[in-house]
Amino acid sequence: MYRLILLTISSFFLGFSSSDSESPYEQNYVEVSTVRHNGHSYKTIYMERGRSGGRIKAKYFAAKDPYDGNSVPSRFDMWSDQKGVICVTSGTYMDSYVNPKPIGLTVDNGIVVNRGLQPDMDGLVIVYATGGVVATNIEDKNLTVQGGVISGVPLDLRGNSMHLASFLNWCEQMQATVFQTHLLIYKDEITISSYNSSSDQRERRFLAVGTDEDGQVVHCIVHSPEYTTLYEGTKRVKTFLNQFKEMEVIFMVNLDTGAQDVFNLFRPDGTIDPTIAGQKPLNEAVNLLVYYYE
């Protein structure tokens, strides 16, 4: 019903192509929209990972290459050849402007970048080598992973150093990528409040993973251009996803729109679509979350 009542301006893309890429992404699985809901504006990239048979995938570049020193933008450029890139976005926060590294526990394709758990960020996002994305609430002390010798074993990363060591070993074996950020929604419940979250007002960008009305897995990047606090923005976006998108949110995390606000959305010809755009150019990215079709 919401889809009939509310104004939606949508565009469907046949694929990504440029001088160095001939691999399109399927138009039926990606929807880019500008929407008004309950008086607020949202820009979304709605990706049907379930219906795509897992062909819509994610990859995270957490830091420069520890072996050859290549920067995150250089690593992305080399990797993206022949990839059907949908969008790229800055991920978690960085610790400084000089030789920056991601804040919180971070692993890049099995290589530990930062082993320090940030105490005020409860969201741990795992990007599997297969392109899947999951998240857990660290405070629940029951992280479980798939594959390897610790598959299905509950882990308390903050309270048990052996659990943390086992998890980092697993990341290396599975070539997993991990980053820590603020967990805003978990199991369709808001996990922050106005008392324990930032009161700064700014535009917001979120990554939400959940299921649609048919139980299919969907990934949705929501850009909220109106200046709002993190808590108020989270509440509004949850209502929007639940009602307008008919989506049950498994988890939603914050994406950095501060010091390294990078976001590129690609048109079918490989040029950048300004529907959602960051304030910083791609070549200044410190870390990048990429969605692509393979």
KOLTOR-157821 format. One record per residue: residue number from 1; residue in three letters; x negated, z negated, y negated of N, C-alpha, C in turn. Coordinates in pm, whole numbers, plus 50000, padded with zeros to 5 digits. Layout:
BEGIN
(bavex NUM, ala, (X, Z, Y), (X, Z, Y), (X, Z, Y));
...
***
This chain:
BEGIN
(bavex 1, met, (49917, 50000, 50120), (50000, 50000, 50000), (49914, 50000, 49875));
(bavex 2, tyr, (49806, 49921, 49876), (49719, 49915, 49760), (49659, 50050, 49728));
(bavex 3, arg, (49634, 50129, 49832), (49572, 50258, 49810), (49666, 50353, 49735));
(bavex 4, leu, (49798, 50331, 49748), (49895, 50414, 49681), (49921, 50369, 49539));
(bavex 5, ile, (49909, 50240, 49513), (49944, 50185, 49383), (49829, 50196, 49285));
(bavex 6, leu, (49709, 50166, 49330), (49595, 50154, 49239), (49525, 50287, 49220));
(bavex 7, leu, (49466, 50299, 49103), (49395, 50422, 49071), (49259, 50422, 49136));
(bavex 8, thr, (49229, 50527, 49211), (49099, 50541, 49275), (49047, 50681, 49247));
(bavex 9, ile, (48927, 50688, 49200), (48862, 50816, 49182), (48754, 50825, 49289));
(bavex 10, ser, (48771, 50912, 49384), (48680, 50915, 49499), (48614, 51051, 49508));
(bavex 11, ser, (48496, 51050, 49561), (48426, 51175, 49591), (48361, 51163, 49727));
(bavex 12, phe, (48370, 51268, 49804), (48312, 51270, 49938), (48196, 51367, 49938));
(bavex 13, phe, (48084, 51325, 49998), (47964, 51405, 49994), (47937, 51467, 50130));
(bavex 14, leu, (47906, 51596, 50128), (47875, 51665, 50252), (47741, 51622, 50309));
(bavex 15, gly, (47647, 51588, 50226), (47519, 51547, 50279), (47411, 51546, 50174));
(bavex 16, phe, (47292, 51513, 50219), (47175, 51504, 50133), (47080, 51615, 50168));
(bavex 17, ser, (47040, 51691, 50069), (46942, 51795, 50094), (46857, 51812, 49970));
(bavex 18, ser, (46731, 51840, 49990), (46640, 51864, 49880), (46526, 51947, 49934));
(bavex 19, ser, (46423, 51961, 49853), (46312, 52044, 49897), (46243, 51991, 50020));
(bavex 20, asp, (46253, 51860, 50045), (46184, 51802, 50160), (46278, 51740, 50261));
(bavex 21, ser, (46408, 51772, 50253), (46502, 51714, 50349), (46615, 51811, 50376));
(bavex 22, glu, (46643, 51833, 50503), (46751, 51923, 50543), (46848, 51851, 50637));
(bavex 23, ser, (46853, 51721, 50630), (46933, 51644, 50724), (47053, 51583, 50653));
(bavex 24, pro, (47173, 51643, 50663), (47290, 51595, 50590), (47350, 51471, 50653));
(bavex 25, tyr, (47430, 51397, 50574), (47510, 51293, 50635), (47656, 51337, 50636));
(bavex 26, glu, (47727, 51295, 50738), (47862, 51341, 50765), (47960, 51291, 50658));
(bavex 27, gln, (48034, 51383, 50597), (48124, 51351, 50487), (48235, 51254, 50526));
(bavex 28, asn, (48276, 51255, 50651), (48390, 51172, 50690), (48358, 51024, 50696));
(bavex 29, tyr, (48230, 50987, 50690), (48193, 50847, 50710), (48144, 50777, 50582));
(bavex 30, val, (48138, 50849, 50471), (48088, 50792, 50346), (48186, 50823, 50234));
(bavex 31, glu, (48230, 50719, 50164), (48323, 50737, 50053), (48268, 50664, 49931));
(bavex 32, val, (48255, 50736, 49822), (48211, 50679, 49696), (48329, 50676, 49601));
(bavex 33, ser, (48360, 50557, 49547), (48481, 50543, 49467), (48458, 50460, 49342));
(bavex 34, thr, (48536, 50490, 49239), (48549, 50403, 49122), (48692, 50352, 49122));
(bavex 35, val, (48709, 50222, 49121), (48840, 50161, 49147), (48869, 50053, 49043));
(bavex 36, arg, (48996, 50039, 49007), (49042, 49922, 48933), (49135, 49842, 49022));
(bavex 37, his, (49110, 49712, 49029), (49190, 49624, 49113), (49209, 49492, 49040));
(bavex 38, asn, (49331, 49451, 49022), (49364, 49327, 48950), (49297, 49321, 48813));
(bavex 39, gly, (49290, 49437, 48746), (49236, 49442, 48612), (49085, 49449, 48603));
(bavex 40, his, (49015, 49460, 48716), (48869, 49465, 48717), (48821, 49596, 48778));
(bavex 41, ser, (48706, 49643, 48729), (48650, 49769, 48776), (48545, 49745, 48883));
(bavex 42, tyr, (48542, 49834, 48983), (48442, 49829, 49088), (48397, 49971, 49121));
(bavex 43, lys, (48272, 49982, 49155), (48217, 50107, 49207), (48165, 50078, 49347));
(bavex 44, thr, (48205, 50157, 49443), (48175, 50123, 49582), (48118, 50242, 49659));
(bavex 45, ile, (48035, 50209, 49755), (47993, 50304, 49857), (48038, 50245, 49990));
(bavex 46, tyr, (48135, 50308, 50051), (48201, 50257, 50171), (48155, 50342, 50289));
(bavex 47, met, (48082, 50279, 50382), (48018, 50352, 50492), (48073, 50305, 50626));
(bavex 48, glu, (48128, 50398, 50701), (48192, 50364, 50828), (48089, 50375, 50941));
(bavex 49, arg, (48011, 50268, 50957), (47906, 50269, 51059), (47965, 50275, 51199));
(bavex 50, gly, (48074, 50203, 51221), (48136, 50203, 51353), (48183, 50340, 51396));
(bavex 51, arg, (48259, 50405, 51309), (48313, 50537, 51343), (48204, 50644, 51350));
(bavex 52, ser, (48093, 50621, 51285), (47983, 50718, 51290), (47905, 50709, 51420));
(bavex 53, gly, (47943, 50615, 51506), (47868, 50596, 51630), (47730, 50538, 51607));
(bavex 54, gly, (47717, 50463, 51498), (47589, 50402, 51466), (47491, 50497, 51399));
(bavex 55, arg, (47537, 50615, 51359), (47446, 50712, 51297), (47418, 50678, 51151));
(bavex 56, ile, (47506, 50600, 51089), (47474, 50544, 50958), (47388, 50420, 50981));
(bavex 57, lys, (47269, 50420, 50924), (47171, 50316, 50953), (47113, 50259, 50824));
(bavex 58, ala, (47050, 50144, 50839), (46981, 50081, 50726), (46834, 50063, 50758));
(bavex 59, lys, (46752, 50066, 50655), (46611, 50035, 50667), (46570, 49957, 50543));
(bavex 60, tyr, (46480, 49861, 50562), (46436, 49778, 50450), (46286, 49787, 50435));
(bavex 61, phe, (46242, 49814, 50314), (46099, 49812, 50280), (46075, 49685, 50199));
(bavex 62, ala, (46007, 49588, 50259), (45996, 49456, 50198), (45879, 49442, 50102));
(bavex 63, ala, (45772, 49518, 50125), (45651, 49501, 50045), (45560, 49621, 50066));
(bavex 64, lys, (45451, 49624, 49992), (45355, 49732, 50011), (45293, 49721, 50150));
(bavex 65, asp, (45245, 49831, 50201), (45186, 49834, 50335), (45060, 49747, 50339));
(bavex 66, pro, (45053, 49650, 50432), (44937, 49560, 50436), (44808, 49628, 50482));
(bavex 67, tyr, (44820, 49746, 50544), (44703, 49813, 50599), (44642, 49913, 50501));
(bavex 68, asp, (44726, 49998, 50442), (44671, 50101, 50353), (44705, 50076, 50206));
(bavex 69, gly, (44785, 49972, 50178), (44815, 49937, 50039), (44918, 50025, 49971));
(bavex 70, asn, (44982, 50117, 50047), (45084, 50202, 49987), (45199, 50119, 49932));
(bavex 71, ser, (45246, 50154, 49814), (45355, 50082, 49750), (45487, 50110, 49821));
(bavex 72, val, (45588, 50031, 49789), (45721, 50052, 49847), (45775, 50191, 49812));
(bavex 73, pro, (45768, 50237, 49686), (45815, 50373, 49658), (45739, 50480, 49737));
(bavex 74, ser, (45607, 50463, 49752), (45529, 50561, 49830), (45570, 50559, 49977));
(bavex 75, arg, (45590, 50439, 50030), (45634, 50429, 50170), (45769, 50496, 50189));
(bavex 76, phe, (45860, 50473, 50094), (45992, 50536, 50102), (45981, 50687, 50097));
(bavex 77, asp, (45900, 50741, 50006), (45886, 50885, 49993), (45837, 50948, 50123));
(bavex 78, met, (45738, 50885, 50186), (45684, 50940, 50310), (45784, 50930, 50425));
(bavex 79, trp, (45856, 50818, 50430), (45951, 50797, 50538), (46074, 50885, 50525));
(bavex 80, ser, (46120, 50910, 50403), (46250, 50974, 50381), (46253, 51122, 50410));
(bavex 81, asp, (46138, 51183, 50434), (46135, 51325, 50469), (46220, 51351, 50594));
(bavex 82, gln, (46313, 51445, 50582), (46404, 51482, 50690), (46507, 51373, 50721));
(bavex 83, lys, (46527, 51280, 50629), (46630, 51177, 50646), (46750, 51208, 50555));
(bavex 84, gly, (46869, 51185, 50605), (46989, 51203, 50525), (47017, 51078, 50443));
(bavex 85, val, (46941, 51059, 50337), (46951, 50936, 50258), (47082, 50933, 50179));
(bavex 86, ile, (47152, 50822, 50189), (47278, 50803, 50117), (47253, 50729, 49986));
(bavex 87, cys, (47182, 50616, 49993), (47154, 50538, 49873), (47035, 50447, 49898));
(bavex 88, val, (46972, 50404, 49788), (46865, 50306, 49794), (46893, 50200, 49689));
(bavex 89, thr, (46864, 50074, 49721), (46890, 49965, 49629), (46783, 49858, 49641));
(bavex 90, ser, (46754, 49793, 49529), (46670, 49674, 49536), (46740, 49570, 49621));
(bavex 91, gly, (46661, 49492, 49693), (46719, 49396, 49786), (46714, 49255, 49733));
(bavex 92, thr, (46619, 49176, 49783), (46612, 49036, 49742), (46522, 49021, 49620));
(bavex 93, tyr, (46500, 48896, 49579), (46430, 48867, 49455), (46279, 48865, 49475));
(bavex 94, met, (46205, 48887, 49366), (46059, 48881, 49372), (46010, 48759, 49297));
(bavex 95, asp, (45886, 48717, 49328), (45836, 48591, 49273), (45763, 48605, 49141));
(bavex 96, ser, (45719, 48726, 49104), (45647, 48743, 48977), (45641, 48891, 48944));
(bavex 97, tyr, (45589, 48921, 48825), (45571, 49060, 48785), (45432, 49112, 48820));
(bavex 98, val, (45339, 49021, 48847), (45201, 49058, 48881), (45182, 49039, 49031));
(bavex 99, asn, (45150, 49145, 49102), (45137, 49141, 49248), (45258, 49071, 49312));
(bavex 100, pro, (45377, 49117, 49283), (45496, 49048, 49330), (45515, 49058, 49480));
(bavex 101, lys, (45580, 48957, 49537), (45622, 48962, 49676), (45761, 48901, 49685));
(bavex 102, pro, (45837, 48933, 49789), (45974, 48881, 49800), (45977, 48730, 49812));
(bavex 103, ile, (46079, 48670, 49753), (46100, 48527, 49765), (46166, 48497, 49899));
(bavex 104, gly, (46121, 48391, 49966), (46183, 48350, 50091), (46125, 48418, 50212));
(bavex 105, leu, (46172, 48378, 50329), (46124, 48432, 50455), (46142, 48584, 50459));
(bavex 106, thr, (46032, 48655, 50480), (46036, 48801, 50477), (45945, 48858, 50585));
(bavex 107, val, (45999, 48951, 50661), (45923, 49023, 50764), (45951, 49171, 50745));
(bavex 108, asp, (45847, 49252, 50748), (45861, 49395, 50726), (45818, 49470, 50851));
(bavex 109, asn, (45915, 49521, 50925), (45887, 49599, 51046), (45795, 49523, 51141));
(bavex 110, gly, (45822, 49392, 51155), (45746, 49307, 51245), (45629, 49236, 51182));
(bavex 111, ile, (45592, 49272, 51060), (45477, 49211, 50992), (45526, 49105, 50894));
(bavex 112, val, (45475, 48983, 50907), (45520, 48873, 50820), (45463, 48894, 50680));
(bavex 113, val, (45553, 48900, 50582), (45515, 48915, 50442), (45516, 48779, 50372));
(bavex 114, asn, (45616, 48698, 50403), (45629, 48564, 50345), (45696, 48476, 50451));
(bavex 115, arg, (45626, 48372, 50496), (45681, 48287, 50601), (45748, 48162, 50546));
(bavex 116, gly, (45753, 48150, 50414), (45813, 48031, 50354), (45963, 48044, 50336));
(bavex 117, leu, (46040, 47957, 50401), (46185, 47957, 50384), (46222, 47900, 50247));
(bavex 118, gln, (46299, 47976, 50171), (46345, 47930, 50040), (46459, 47829, 50061));
(bavex 119, pro, (46448, 47706, 50008), (46549, 47603, 50038), (46687, 47629, 49978));
(bavex 120, asp, (46695, 47706, 49870), (46824, 47723, 49804), (46890, 47858, 49836));
(bavex 121, met, (46842, 47928, 49938), (46904, 48054, 49979), (46936, 48045, 50128));
(bavex 122, asp, (47064, 48044, 50160), (47107, 48022, 50299), (47128, 48151, 50378));
(bavex 123, gly, (47119, 48265, 50312), (47142, 48390, 50382), (47014, 48449, 50438));
(bavex 124, leu, (47013, 48478, 50568), (46901, 48547, 50631), (46954, 48678, 50688));
(bavex 125, val, (46903, 48787, 50636), (46948, 48921, 50676), (46844, 48981, 50770));
(bavex 126, ile, (46890, 49033, 50883), (46803, 49099, 50980), (46842, 49246, 50987));
(bavex 127, val, (46744, 49334, 50962), (46764, 49477, 50977), (46690, 49519, 51104));
(bavex 128, tyr, (46764, 49554, 51206), (46705, 49592, 51333), (46639, 49730, 51324));
(bavex 129, ala, (46541, 49752, 51410), (46474, 49882, 51414), (46572, 49994, 51447));
(bavex 130, thr, (46683, 49961, 51510), (46787, 50059, 51544), (46875, 50094, 51426));
(bavex 131, gly, (46860, 50023, 51312), (46940, 50053, 51194), (47058, 49962, 51171));
(bavex 132, gly, (47082, 49867, 51261), (47190, 49771, 51242), (47150, 49660, 51147));
(bavex 133, val, (47250, 49596, 51086), (47226, 49487, 50991), (47316, 49370, 51029));
(bavex 134, val, (47256, 49251, 51040), (47333, 49128, 51063), (47282, 49022, 50967));
(bavex 135, ala, (47361, 48918, 50950), (47320, 48806, 50864), (47368, 48677, 50926));
(bavex 136, thr, (47299, 48569, 50893), (47336, 48437, 50943), (47327, 48336, 50831));
(bavex 137, asn, (47397, 48225, 50848), (47386, 48112, 50757), (47280, 48018, 50814));
(bavex 138, ile, (47166, 48010, 50748), (47056, 47929, 50800), (47098, 47784, 50820));
(bavex 139, glu, (47186, 47735, 50734), (47229, 47596, 50740), (47308, 47565, 50868));
(bavex 140, asp, (47363, 47666, 50932), (47436, 47643, 51057), (47342, 47610, 51173));
(bavex 141, lys, (47215, 47639, 51159), (47112, 47604, 51258), (47138, 47667, 51395));
(bavex 142, asn, (47195, 47787, 51393), (47226, 47851, 51522), (47204, 48002, 51519));
(bavex 143, leu, (47097, 48045, 51452), (47065, 48187, 51450), (47043, 48238, 51592));
(bavex 144, thr, (47108, 48349, 51627), (47083, 48414, 51755), (47048, 48559, 51729));
(bavex 145, val, (46962, 48614, 51815), (46919, 48753, 51801), (46943, 48826, 51932));
(bavex 146, gln, (46934, 48958, 51924), (46956, 49041, 52042), (46823, 49099, 52090));
(bavex 147, gly, (46802, 49095, 52220), (46682, 49153, 52278), (46568, 49052, 52286));
(bavex 148, gly, (46474, 49077, 52376), (46359, 48989, 52388), (46388, 48861, 52462));
(bavex 149, val, (46288, 48775, 52472), (46299, 48654, 52552), (46388, 48548, 52487));
(bavex 150, ile, (46413, 48556, 52356), (46497, 48456, 52290), (46637, 48510, 52262));
(bavex 151, ser, (46672, 48620, 52323), (46804, 48679, 52302), (46914, 48578, 52335));
(bavex 152, gly, (47002, 48553, 52238), (47116, 48463, 52259), (47084, 48316, 52248));
(bavex 153, val, (46958, 48278, 52223), (46920, 48137, 52214), (46940, 48088, 52070));
(bavex 154, pro, (47019, 47983, 52045), (47039, 47933, 51908), (46909, 47878, 51850));
(bavex 155, leu, (46878, 47917, 51727), (46753, 47876, 51663), (46782, 47803, 51531));
(bavex 156, asp, (46710, 47694, 51511), (46716, 47619, 51385), (46586, 47646, 51310));
(bavex 157, leu, (46588, 47741, 51220), (46465, 47786, 51155), (46410, 47682, 51058));
(bavex 158, arg, (46496, 47607, 50993), (46449, 47509, 50896), (46407, 47378, 50962));
(bavex 159, gly, (46474, 47340, 51066), (46450, 47208, 51125), (46356, 47205, 51243));
(bavex 160, asn, (46315, 47321, 51293), (46233, 47325, 51414), (46124, 47432, 51397));
(bavex 161, ser, (46001, 47387, 51380), (45890, 47481, 51355), (45865, 47571, 51475));
(bavex 162, met, (45892, 47521, 51597), (45874, 47605, 51715), (45977, 47718, 51718));
(bavex 163, his, (46099, 47686, 51674), (46202, 47790, 51666), (46160, 47898, 51567));
(bavex 164, leu, (46106, 47856, 51452), (46063, 47953, 51351), (45950, 48041, 51407));
(bavex 165, ala, (45854, 47979, 51477), (45743, 48055, 51535), (45795, 48154, 51639));
(bavex 166, ser, (45890, 48111, 51721), (45948, 48200, 51822), (46020, 48317, 51757));
(bavex 167, phe, (46089, 48288, 51648), (46162, 48393, 51577), (46066, 48495, 51517));
(bavex 168, leu, (45957, 48449, 51457), (45859, 48541, 51398), (45791, 48625, 51506));
(bavex 169, asn, (45765, 48565, 51622), (45711, 48641, 51735), (45809, 48749, 51780));
(bavex 170, trp, (45936, 48712, 51783), (46040, 48808, 51820), (46044, 48924, 51721));
(bavex 171, cys, (46034, 48893, 51592), (46034, 48998, 51489), (45922, 49098, 51514));
(bavex 172, glu, (45804, 49046, 51549), (45690, 49133, 51576), (45716, 49222, 51698));
(bavex 173, gln, (45770, 49160, 51804), (45794, 49235, 51928), (45901, 49342, 51909));
(bavex 174, met, (46003, 49310, 51829), (46116, 49401, 51812), (46103, 49491, 51689));
(bavex 175, gln, (45995, 49475, 51614), (45973, 49550, 51489), (46092, 49531, 51395));
(bavex 176, ala, (46139, 49409, 51389), (46253, 49377, 51304), (46209, 49351, 51160));
(bavex 177, thr, (46301, 49367, 51070), (46277, 49340, 50929), (46376, 49233, 50883));
(bavex 178, val, (46325, 49137, 50806), (46404, 49020, 50768), (46384, 48991, 50620));
(bavex 179, phe, (46490, 48955, 50551), (46474, 48902, 50417), (46579, 48794, 50391));
(bavex 180, gln, (46545, 48708, 50296), (46630, 48594, 50263), (46694, 48618, 50126));
(bavex 181, thr, (46821, 48582, 50112), (46890, 48598, 49986), (47007, 48501, 49982));
(bavex 182, his, (47085, 48508, 49874), (47201, 48420, 49864), (47316, 48473, 49949));
(bavex 183, leu, (47364, 48388, 50039), (47479, 48421, 50123), (47605, 48381, 50047));
(bavex 184, leu, (47691, 48477, 50020), (47808, 48453, 49935), (47936, 48437, 50016));
(bavex 185, ile, (47947, 48515, 50122), (48063, 48508, 50211), (48011, 48511, 50353));
(bavex 186, tyr, (48070, 48427, 50440), (48031, 48426, 50580), (48156, 48400, 50663));
(bavex 187, lys, (48181, 48488, 50756), (48300, 48480, 50842), (48427, 48475, 50756));
(bavex 188, asp, (48427, 48558, 50653), (48541, 48577, 50561), (48573, 48453, 50478));
(bavex 189, glu, (48477, 48362, 50465), (48494, 48244, 50380), (48384, 48242, 50274));
(bavex 190, ile, (48420, 48209, 50151), (48321, 48199, 50044), (48232, 48077, 50070));
(bavex 191, thr, (48102, 48095, 50060), (48006, 47989, 50094), (47938, 47929, 49973));
(bavex 192, ile, (47973, 47975, 49852), (47917, 47916, 49732), (48029, 47860, 49647));
(bavex 193, ser, (47994, 47786, 49544), (48094, 47732, 49451), (48040, 47743, 49310));
(bavex 194, ser, (48122, 47707, 49214), (48078, 47711, 49074), (47974, 47604, 49046));
(bavex 195, tyr, (47959, 47508, 49138), (47865, 47397, 49116), (47725, 47426, 49171));
(bavex 196, asn, (47717, 47509, 49272), (47585, 47530, 49335), (47535, 47673, 49323));
(bavex 197, ser, (47588, 47749, 49228), (47543, 47886, 49208), (47513, 47909, 49060));
(bavex 198, ser, (47445, 48018, 49033), (47403, 48048, 48896), (47522, 48067, 48803));
(bavex 199, ser, (47510, 48011, 48685), (47615, 48026, 48584), (47586, 48142, 48490));
(bavex 200, asp, (47474, 48211, 48511), (47441, 48327, 48428), (47545, 48436, 48447));
(bavex 201, gln, (47582, 48501, 48340), (47676, 48611, 48348), (47600, 48743, 48338));
(bavex 202, arg, (47624, 48830, 48435), (47561, 48961, 48437), (47640, 49051, 48529));
(bavex 203, glu, (47608, 49180, 48527), (47669, 49269, 48625), (47619, 49229, 48763));
(bavex 204, arg, (47699, 49257, 48865), (47667, 49212, 49000), (47671, 49328, 49098));
(bavex 205, arg, (47588, 49315, 49204), (47589, 49413, 49311), (47580, 49339, 49443));
(bavex 206, phe, (47666, 49376, 49538), (47675, 49304, 49664), (47668, 49400, 49782));
(bavex 207, leu, (47617, 49348, 49894), (47627, 49418, 50022), (47723, 49339, 50110));
(bavex 208, ala, (47831, 49404, 50151), (47929, 49341, 50239), (47936, 49419, 50370));
(bavex 209, val, (47937, 49347, 50480), (47954, 49406, 50613), (48075, 49340, 50677));
(bavex 210, gly, (48160, 49420, 50735), (48281, 49364, 50795), (48349, 49464, 50885));
(bavex 211, thr, (48478, 49443, 50906), (48557, 49533, 50989), (48679, 49581, 50912));
(bavex 212, asp, (48720, 49705, 50939), (48838, 49759, 50873), (48965, 49721, 50950));
(bavex 213, glu, (49077, 49778, 50911), (49204, 49742, 50973), (49212, 49778, 51120));
(bavex 214, asp, (49123, 49867, 51166), (49119, 49907, 51306), (49008, 49838, 51384));
(bavex 215, gly, (48941, 49741, 51320), (48836, 49668, 51387), (48702, 49740, 51392));
(bavex 216, gln, (48689, 49850, 51316), (48564, 49926, 51313), (48467, 49866, 51210));
(bavex 217, val, (48339, 49866, 51243), (48238, 49808, 51154), (48218, 49898, 51032));
(bavex 218, val, (48222, 49836, 50914), (48199, 49908, 50789), (48096, 49832, 50706));
(bavex 219, his, (48017, 49906, 50631), (47923, 49850, 50536), (47965, 49898, 50398));
(bavex 220, cys, (47965, 49809, 50303), (48014, 49845, 50170), (47922, 49784, 50064));
(bavex 221, ile, (47869, 49869, 49977), (47797, 49822, 49859), (47894, 49826, 49743));
(bavex 222, val, (47911, 49711, 49679), (48005, 49698, 49568), (47927, 49667, 49441));
(bavex 223, his, (47944, 49752, 49341), (47884, 49727, 49211), (47995, 49682, 49116));
(bavex 224, ser, (47977, 49564, 49059), (48074, 49509, 48964), (48011, 49511, 48825));
(bavex 225, pro, (48044, 49610, 48741), (47975, 49627, 48614), (48010, 49523, 48508));
(bavex 226, glu, (48124, 49454, 48525), (48162, 49352, 48428), (48072, 49230, 48441));
(bavex 227, tyr, (48032, 49173, 48331), (47948, 49055, 48334), (48029, 48935, 48382));
(bavex 228, thr, (47975, 48867, 48482), (48045, 48753, 48541), (47944, 48661, 48606));
(bavex 229, thr, (47984, 48537, 48634), (47897, 48448, 48710), (47897, 48493, 48856));
(bavex 230, leu, (47801, 48444, 48931), (47791, 48482, 49071), (47914, 48436, 49148));
(bavex 231, tyr, (47962, 48317, 49120), (48078, 48264, 49191), (48205, 48343, 49159));
(bavex 232, glu, (48229, 48367, 49030), (48350, 48440, 48991), (48344, 48583, 49044));
(bavex 233, gly, (48226, 48643, 49037), (48213, 48778, 49090), (48238, 48783, 49239));
(bavex 234, thr, (48191, 48682, 49312), (48213, 48675, 49456), (48362, 48664, 49487));
(bavex 235, lys, (48432, 48577, 49416), (48576, 48559, 49439), (48652, 48690, 49416));
(bavex 236, arg, (48620, 48757, 49307), (48691, 48881, 49274), (48666, 48988, 49380));
(bavex 237, val, (48540, 49002, 49420), (48506, 49107, 49516), (48564, 49077, 49654));
(bavex 238, lys, (48568, 48951, 49693), (48632, 48918, 49821), (48779, 48959, 49821));
(bavex 239, thr, (48849, 48927, 49713), (48990, 48967, 49703), (49004, 49118, 49709));
(bavex 240, phe, (48917, 49187, 49637), (48918, 49333, 49637), (48897, 49390, 49777));
(bavex 241, leu, (48797, 49338, 49848), (48768, 49390, 49982), (48880, 49356, 50080));
(bavex 242, asn, (48930, 49234, 50074), (49038, 49193, 50165), (49166, 49272, 50141));
(bavex 243, gln, (49201, 49291, 50014), (49329, 49352, 49982), (49320, 49504, 49972));
(bavex 244, phe, (49235, 49553, 49884), (49232, 49697, 49860), (49167, 49773, 49976));
(bavex 245, lys, (49056, 49722, 50026), (48985, 49790, 50135), (49036, 49747, 50272));
(bavex 246, glu, (49125, 49648, 50276), (49177, 49597, 50403), (49062, 49564, 50497));
(bavex 247, met, (48965, 49493, 50444), (48841, 49465, 50514), (48825, 49316, 50536));
(bavex 248, glu, (48798, 49276, 50659), (48760, 49138, 50688), (48609, 49129, 50678));
(bavex 249, val, (48562, 49041, 50590), (48420, 49037, 50557), (48346, 48946, 50655));
(bavex 250, ile, (48257, 49001, 50733), (48172, 48922, 50822), (48068, 48847, 50740));
(bavex 251, phe, (48004, 48918, 50649), (47914, 48851, 50554), (47901, 48936, 50428));
(bavex 252, met, (47870, 48868, 50319), (47837, 48938, 50194), (47720, 48865, 50130));
(bavex 253, val, (47619, 48943, 50087), (47500, 48887, 50024), (47480, 48951, 49888));
(bavex 254, asn, (47401, 48883, 49807), (47371, 48932, 49673), (47254, 49029, 49676));
(bavex 255, leu, (47261, 49134, 49597), (47150, 49226, 49577), (47100, 49211, 49434));
(bavex 256, asp, (46971, 49216, 49417), (46909, 49186, 49288), (46947, 49289, 49182));
(bavex 257, thr, (47004, 49242, 49071), (47029, 49327, 48955), (46954, 49272, 48833));
(bavex 258, gly, (46850, 49193, 48861), (46773, 49131, 48754), (46646, 49206, 48725));
(bavex 259, ala, (46533, 49145, 48760), (46402, 49199, 48721), (46372, 49334, 48785));
(bavex 260, gln, (46427, 49361, 48903), (46397, 49489, 48968), (46527, 49558, 49009));
(bavex 261, asp, (46610, 49583, 48910), (46741, 49645, 48933), (46723, 49795, 48958));
(bavex 262, val, (46704, 49829, 49085), (46687, 49968, 49126), (46808, 50010, 49209));
(bavex 263, phe, (46866, 50122, 49176), (46972, 50177, 49260), (46979, 50327, 49238));
(bavex 264, asn, (46972, 50403, 49345), (46990, 50548, 49341), (47093, 50588, 49445));
(bavex 265, leu, (47188, 50667, 49402), (47290, 50726, 49489), (47268, 50877, 49485));
(bavex 266, phe, (47271, 50942, 49603), (47235, 51084, 49609), (47356, 51174, 49626));
(bavex 267, arg, (47352, 51286, 49554), (47449, 51394, 49571), (47407, 51481, 49690));
(bavex 268, pro, (47494, 51575, 49730), (47459, 51663, 49842), (47333, 51746, 49819));
(bavex 269, asp, (47302, 51780, 49694), (47183, 51861, 49669), (47057, 51778, 49649));
(bavex 270, gly, (47068, 51646, 49669), (46951, 51561, 49656), (46931, 51504, 49518));
(bavex 271, thr, (47010, 51546, 49420), (46999, 51489, 49287), (47071, 51355, 49282));
(bavex 272, ile, (47038, 51276, 49182), (47093, 51142, 49170), (47231, 51147, 49108));
(bavex 273, asp, (47326, 51081, 49170), (47462, 51068, 49118), (47468, 50941, 49033));
(bavex 274, pro, (47514, 50949, 48907), (47515, 50833, 48819), (47632, 50738, 48840));
(bavex 275, thr, (47714, 50761, 48941), (47830, 50673, 48964), (47786, 50528, 48973));
(bavex 276, ile, (47680, 50501, 49047), (47618, 50369, 49048), (47470, 50390, 49020));
(bavex 277, ala, (47419, 50322, 48919), (47278, 50342, 48882), (47216, 50210, 48842));
(bavex 278, gly, (47091, 50191, 48880), (47016, 50073, 48840), (46952, 50094, 48704));
(bavex 279, gln, (46896, 49986, 48649), (46830, 49992, 48519), (46684, 50031, 48531));
(bavex 280, lys, (46627, 50021, 48651), (46487, 50050, 48672), (46472, 50176, 48757));
(bavex 281, pro, (46367, 50255, 48735), (46344, 50374, 48817), (46294, 50336, 48956));
(bavex 282, leu, (46313, 50428, 49049), (46275, 50403, 49188), (46126, 50374, 49203));
(bavex 283, asn, (46045, 50434, 49118), (45901, 50414, 49134), (45853, 50276, 49091));
(bavex 284, glu, (45945, 50192, 49042), (45911, 50054, 49008), (45963, 49953, 49111));
(bavex 285, ala, (46019, 50002, 49219), (46079, 49914, 49319), (45974, 49826, 49387));
(bavex 286, val, (46007, 49700, 49405), (45922, 49605, 49477), (45967, 49594, 49622));
(bavex 287, asn, (46095, 49607, 49645), (46149, 49617, 49780), (46273, 49706, 49775));
(bavex 288, leu, (46309, 49766, 49887), (46419, 49861, 49889), (46498, 49848, 50018));
(bavex 289, leu, (46631, 49844, 50002), (46723, 49858, 50115), (46777, 50001, 50109));
(bavex 290, val, (46764, 50072, 50220), (46803, 50213, 50225), (46912, 50233, 50329));
(bavex 291, tyr, (47015, 50310, 50292), (47113, 50356, 50389), (47095, 50506, 50408));
(bavex 292, tyr, (47100, 50547, 50535), (47078, 50687, 50566), (47158, 50726, 50690));
(bavex 293, tyr, (47167, 50856, 50714), (47239, 50910, 50829), (47141, 50981, 50920));
(bavex 294, glu, (47145, 50950, 51048), (47052, 51010, 51142), (47124, 51046, 51271));
***
